[in-house]
Amino acid sequence: MAKIKICNCGCGTEFIPTKLGQKQVNQSHYITWLIHTPEGQKKQAEAKEKAKKIIAKAEKKKDKDQREKLKTLSDYESDAKKSFQKFIRLRDAELPCISCGTTRDVQYAGGHYFEAGKYSALMFDERNCHKQCNKYCNMGKSGNLLEYRKGLIKRFGIAFVDQLESESDGKRDYKYTRAELIEIKKKYDLLNKKLG
Protein backbone atom coordinates (compact mmCIF):
# COMPACT_ATOMS: atom_id res chain seq x y z
CA MET A 1 0.00 0.00 0.00
CA ALA A 2 1.27 3.46 -0.96
CA LYS A 3 2.33 5.77 1.83
CA ILE A 4 0.38 9.03 2.34
CA LYS A 5 2.48 12.17 1.79
CA ILE A 6 1.95 15.84 2.48
CA CYS A 7 2.22 18.15 -0.55
CA ASN A 8 5.42 20.20 -0.27
CA CYS A 9 4.05 23.25 -2.10
CA GLY A 10 3.02 24.68 1.26
CA CYS A 11 -0.69 23.87 1.08
CA GLY A 12 -0.48 20.93 3.54
CA THR A 13 -2.76 18.67 1.47
CA GLU A 14 -2.36 14.94 2.04
CA PHE A 15 -2.18 12.70 -1.03
CA ILE A 16 -1.14 9.24 -2.19
CA PRO A 17 1.61 9.50 -4.85
CA THR A 18 0.82 7.96 -8.23
CA LYS A 19 4.41 8.37 -9.55
CA LEU A 20 7.80 7.58 -8.08
CA GLY A 21 9.30 10.67 -6.43
CA GLN A 22 6.03 12.66 -6.56
CA LYS A 23 6.09 15.46 -3.94
CA GLN A 24 3.06 17.53 -4.96
CA VAL A 25 -0.61 16.65 -5.34
CA ASN A 26 -0.73 17.52 -9.04
CA GLN A 27 0.74 19.78 -11.75
CA SER A 28 -0.80 23.00 -10.44
CA HIS A 29 0.67 22.32 -6.95
CA TYR A 30 4.01 21.61 -8.63
CA ILE A 31 3.86 25.02 -10.35
CA THR A 32 2.99 26.65 -7.02
CA TRP A 33 6.00 24.89 -5.46
CA LEU A 34 8.27 26.13 -8.30
CA ILE A 35 7.11 29.72 -7.96
CA HIS A 36 6.70 30.14 -4.21
CA THR A 37 9.38 28.05 -2.50
CA PRO A 38 13.12 28.71 -2.39
CA GLU A 39 13.77 25.06 -3.31
CA GLY A 40 11.43 25.35 -6.31
CA GLN A 41 12.95 28.64 -7.41
CA LYS A 42 16.43 27.11 -7.18
CA LYS A 43 15.30 24.14 -9.29
CA GLN A 44 13.73 26.53 -11.80
CA ALA A 45 16.95 28.59 -12.00
CA GLU A 46 19.00 25.41 -12.50
CA ALA A 47 16.65 24.29 -15.28
CA LYS A 48 16.96 27.70 -17.00
CA GLU A 49 20.75 27.58 -16.74
CA LYS A 50 20.82 24.06 -18.16
CA ALA A 51 18.55 25.13 -21.02
CA LYS A 52 20.83 28.13 -21.75
CA LYS A 53 23.87 25.85 -21.92
CA ILE A 54 22.07 23.42 -24.24
CA ILE A 55 20.98 26.28 -26.52
CA ALA A 56 24.48 27.83 -26.50
CA LYS A 57 26.05 24.47 -27.36
CA ALA A 58 23.56 23.92 -30.19
CA GLU A 59 24.21 27.42 -31.57
CA LYS A 60 27.98 26.89 -31.37
CA LYS A 61 27.64 23.61 -33.27
CA LYS A 62 25.39 25.29 -35.83
CA ASP A 63 27.96 28.09 -36.29
CA LYS A 64 30.77 25.55 -36.63
CA ASP A 65 28.76 23.54 -39.16
CA GLN A 66 28.01 26.74 -41.09
CA ARG A 67 31.71 27.71 -41.12
CA GLU A 68 32.59 24.19 -42.31
CA LYS A 69 30.13 24.54 -45.20
CA LEU A 70 31.74 27.84 -46.25
CA LYS A 71 35.31 26.51 -46.12
CA THR A 72 37.16 26.24 -49.39
CA LEU A 73 39.72 23.60 -50.34
CA SER A 74 42.35 26.28 -49.74
CA ASP A 75 41.06 26.72 -46.17
CA TYR A 76 41.37 22.98 -45.53
CA GLU A 77 44.90 23.01 -46.95
CA SER A 78 45.83 25.95 -44.74
CA ASP A 79 44.51 24.14 -41.63
CA ALA A 80 46.44 20.98 -42.54
CA LYS A 81 49.64 23.01 -43.16
CA LYS A 82 49.39 24.68 -39.73
CA SER A 83 49.12 21.32 -37.98
CA PHE A 84 51.93 19.84 -40.06
CA GLN A 85 54.22 22.84 -39.49
CA LYS A 86 53.60 22.68 -35.75
CA PHE A 87 54.49 18.98 -35.80
CA ILE A 88 57.80 19.69 -37.57
CA ARG A 89 58.72 22.37 -35.03
CA LEU A 90 57.85 20.05 -32.13
CA ARG A 91 59.59 17.02 -33.69
CA ASP A 92 62.78 19.03 -34.31
CA ALA A 93 62.56 21.18 -31.18
CA GLU A 94 65.98 20.11 -29.88
CA LEU A 95 67.69 20.29 -33.28
CA PRO A 96 69.39 23.30 -34.90
CA CYS A 97 68.28 24.95 -38.14
CA ILE A 98 68.70 22.37 -40.91
CA SER A 99 70.40 24.95 -43.17
CA CYS A 100 72.62 27.24 -41.09
CA GLY A 101 72.83 25.23 -37.85
CA THR A 102 71.77 28.08 -35.62
CA THR A 103 70.30 27.33 -32.21
CA ARG A 104 69.61 30.98 -31.42
CA ASP A 105 66.30 32.02 -29.88
CA VAL A 106 64.65 33.05 -33.15
CA GLN A 107 61.39 32.19 -34.89
CA TYR A 108 61.51 28.82 -36.59
CA ALA A 109 59.42 27.34 -39.39
CA GLY A 110 59.05 23.96 -41.00
CA GLY A 111 61.17 24.63 -44.09
CA HIS A 112 60.75 22.43 -47.15
CA TYR A 113 63.72 21.14 -49.14
CA PHE A 114 61.50 20.78 -52.22
CA GLU A 115 59.31 23.89 -52.15
CA ALA A 116 55.76 23.03 -51.05
CA GLY A 117 54.17 25.35 -53.61
CA LYS A 118 55.94 23.70 -56.55
CA TYR A 119 56.19 20.13 -55.24
CA SER A 120 52.76 19.88 -53.67
CA ALA A 121 52.87 16.08 -53.38
CA LEU A 122 55.83 16.52 -50.99
CA MET A 123 54.11 19.24 -48.94
CA PHE A 124 53.28 16.84 -46.08
CA ASP A 125 56.26 14.49 -46.53
CA GLU A 126 58.12 14.56 -43.20
CA ARG A 127 61.42 13.72 -44.94
CA ASN A 128 61.09 16.92 -46.99
CA CYS A 129 60.43 19.30 -44.09
CA HIS A 130 62.67 20.26 -41.18
CA LYS A 131 63.03 22.98 -38.57
CA GLN A 132 64.57 26.04 -40.19
CA CYS A 133 65.18 29.57 -38.94
CA ASN A 134 62.36 31.51 -40.51
CA LYS A 135 63.72 35.00 -41.19
CA TYR A 136 67.27 34.18 -42.31
CA CYS A 137 67.16 30.83 -44.12
CA ASN A 138 63.51 30.12 -44.92
CA MET A 139 62.44 33.60 -46.04
CA GLY A 140 65.64 35.63 -46.45
CA LYS A 141 67.50 33.01 -48.47
CA SER A 142 64.49 31.30 -50.08
CA GLY A 143 65.16 28.11 -48.14
CA ASN A 144 68.97 28.34 -48.26
CA LEU A 145 68.81 25.14 -50.32
CA LEU A 146 72.53 24.45 -50.82
CA GLU A 147 73.09 24.54 -47.06
CA TYR A 148 69.79 22.69 -46.51
CA ARG A 149 71.12 19.82 -48.66
CA LYS A 150 74.38 19.77 -46.69
CA GLY A 151 72.34 19.72 -43.47
CA LEU A 152 70.29 16.76 -44.70
CA ILE A 153 73.44 14.84 -45.65
CA LYS A 154 75.03 15.58 -42.27
CA ARG A 155 71.90 14.52 -40.39
CA PHE A 156 70.69 11.55 -42.47
CA GLY A 157 73.40 10.62 -44.98
CA ILE A 158 73.76 10.92 -48.74
CA ALA A 159 71.55 7.87 -49.46
CA PHE A 160 68.62 9.62 -47.73
CA VAL A 161 69.08 12.76 -49.86
CA ASP A 162 69.58 10.77 -53.09
CA GLN A 163 66.35 8.86 -52.44
CA LEU A 164 64.39 12.04 -51.64
CA GLU A 165 65.72 13.75 -54.76
CA SER A 166 64.97 10.75 -57.00
CA GLU A 167 61.42 10.58 -55.62
CA SER A 168 60.80 14.27 -56.30
CA ASP A 169 60.21 13.60 -60.01
CA GLY A 170 56.51 13.80 -60.78
CA LYS A 171 55.63 15.29 -57.40
CA ARG A 172 54.49 18.66 -58.76
CA ASP A 173 50.93 19.96 -58.92
CA TYR A 174 49.23 17.35 -56.76
CA LYS A 175 45.70 18.40 -55.76
CA TYR A 176 44.66 17.15 -52.33
CA THR A 177 41.01 16.33 -51.75
CA ARG A 178 39.00 17.78 -48.90
CA ALA A 179 38.93 14.33 -47.24
CA GLU A 180 42.72 13.94 -47.54
CA LEU A 181 43.34 17.36 -45.99
CA ILE A 182 40.94 16.66 -43.11
CA GLU A 183 42.74 13.35 -42.41
CA ILE A 184 46.18 15.01 -42.59
CA LYS A 185 45.08 17.65 -40.09
CA LYS A 186 43.64 15.00 -37.75
CA LYS A 187 46.85 12.96 -37.95
CA TYR A 188 49.11 15.88 -37.06
CA ASP A 189 46.76 17.25 -34.39
CA LEU A 190 47.04 13.86 -32.64
CA LEU A 191 50.82 13.77 -33.01
CA ASN A 192 51.08 17.35 -31.73
CA LYS A 193 49.11 16.38 -28.62
CA LYS A 194 51.57 13.57 -27.94
CA LEU A 195 54.62 15.76 -28.51
CA GLY A 196 53.32 18.99 -26.99
Buried (B, 14 or more C-beta within 10 A) or exposed (E): EEEEBEBBBEEEEEBEBEEEEBBBBEEEBBEBBBEEBEEBEEEBEEEEEEEEEEEEEEEEEEEEEEEEEEEEEEBBBEBBBBBBBBBBBBBBEEBBBBBBBBEEEEEBBBBBBBBBEEBBBBBBBEBBBBBBBBEBBBBEBEBBBEBBBBBBBEBBEEEEBEEBEEBBEEBBEEEBEEEBBBEBBEBBBEBBEEEE
